[in-house]
């Protein structure tokens, strides 16, 4: 049963990104194409956080730096030059790209800015050799008609596309910089979209306008939609890189389900008397519980002299197996966050045990080790101490 979207305060704003069909890249004269052959040039980099003009260091950039990630960039001589390699200053902005962006902006009744200023957005994943993305606002305050509704267009911008990730081995990430610098138009709507179906309709309408210019690229990977979704008492969530138009309503529906179920779980925990101060960062070494375990994942970690750490979640028993949306449970969401923050392979929790070679006897010993009752859940991870603490 679908929720009453008006009642839950549902809102969506879209950011549509589409590559422009230009003869050169945005800041150099290289071909805006992808190459499929072996790379002619490779170079290794490690991005480092630096102070801003205000003397501040971006915490997200510093976090990425702490991961110790190195980036191997691949290039050929036709689709990349010293500009993409960040060994030469950018050339003047492509006037061909500006003209296309202005054409699209005027078709959406947006007002062109008096002056175009190139700005920088911090990029922390290695997809840009400079550590930032160049972007510039072209026009403001437009609108489009979708059925009987007028949808405000907040801005139309021009920016450089990112390098494309082609693989990762441990802490080494591989990017090809052929896509880096291809002109990209960004169209951002106001958050006035009120149903998942309407989100798809608005994206389709913007796509038709962009295609009507006759100057945008077509095909998978040339257009990407970012969805900014919020509901009352939930969190503003940005879902990036939806490539297929037909998926937009489904992606929005699933995110609404996820947030509604998280809110419901939160309310039930409060009704059960669980308080925020009950959740403590008390990480307990439970390695001895699993010394003789048949669990292959834990056994592999112990053979590398790693340890098993656990944390008790008072009153959470049964909640970690609750489904948030199809294929995703609360425990799954926790595992995703643990992988990101702790650089671990995943987590175990008592709501899914016994399983994976972990026995009932080991679960009972685990509960005793952390002083947990049946109503409590326990989350544990086998890894290096620092990673385990960050994950938990």
C-alpha positions, 0 to 999 in steps of 0.5 A: 500500500502506497503512503499518502505522500501529501500527509508525510510531507514528501518533497523531491528536487531533481538535478539533471546532468547531461553531456553536451555534444561539443567538438572539444572538452570544456577547458581544453581542445581534447576530443570529448570521447571515450577510448577503449584501447590500452592506455598510452599514459598512466600516472599515480596520485594520492590526493591530500587535503589542503586548507581553504582560503579561510584556513579550514580543512574539509572534514570529508576530504581529510577522512578520505585521505586517512583511508590511504587510497592511491589513484592510478589514472589512465589516459591516451593522447587524443582524449586527455592532455596536461589539463586533465592531468592537472599539470597545466592551467585550464584553457578558456571556457568553451564558448560552444558549450556556453552557447548550448547551455544558454540555449537550453536555459532560455528554453526553460525561461531562465534568466542568464547571469550577467557574468559567468564565474568558474567555481570549484566543488571539492571532490574527494573520491579521486574522480578529478585529478585536481581534487575539485570540479569546475562549475559555473552558473549560466542562468537562474530562475526558470520554469517548465510546465509539466501537465498543469503544474509549473515547476521552478528551475533554480539554476542551469549550470555548466560543469566538467564531467568526472573521470570514470572508475574502471576498477579497484584493488584494495586501496588502489583505485583505477580511473580513466580521464577520457571522460574528465572535462567533457562539458556537462549541463546541470539543471536543478529544480526546486523541491516541489515534486510531490509524487514518485510518478511526478519525479519521472515526468519532470525528468522526462520533460527536462530531458526532452528540452535538452534533446530539442537543442540537438546538441546533447549526447545520447546513450547510457552514461551520458545523462544522470539524475540526482534525486533529493528526497525528504519526508517529514521527520526524516532526513534529506537524502541525495541519491546520485547517478540514476541513469535510467528514466524508468527507474526514477519513480521506483527509486523514490518509492524505495527511499520513502519506504526506507525512511518511513520504516526507520521512523517507525523503528525509532518510535517503537524503540522509544516506546520500549524505553530505549534512550539515546544515552543507552547506546554507548561506545563500549567496544568489547574484545570477544576474540576468545569467544570465537577461538574455535569457530567454524565461521570462515570469515572470522577464522580468516581474520584470526589467522591474520592476527586480527581481533573480534570486537562487539558492541551491545545495542540495548533493546534492539533485539529483533529490530536488525532483521526488520526490512526497510525496503525490498532486499534491505534490512536495518542490519544491512544498512548498518553494514553499509555504514560500517564498510564505509566508515570502518573499511571492513568487509561487513558486520555480524549481528545476533538477529541473524544468528546462528548462521555462517558457521557461528553456533548457538553456543557461541552466541550464548557465550557472546551474550555473556561476554557483553552482558546482554539480555535476550531483548538486546542485539549485539553487533560484532566485527572481525578486523584490525582494532582501528577499523573495527572501532570505526565500524562499530 
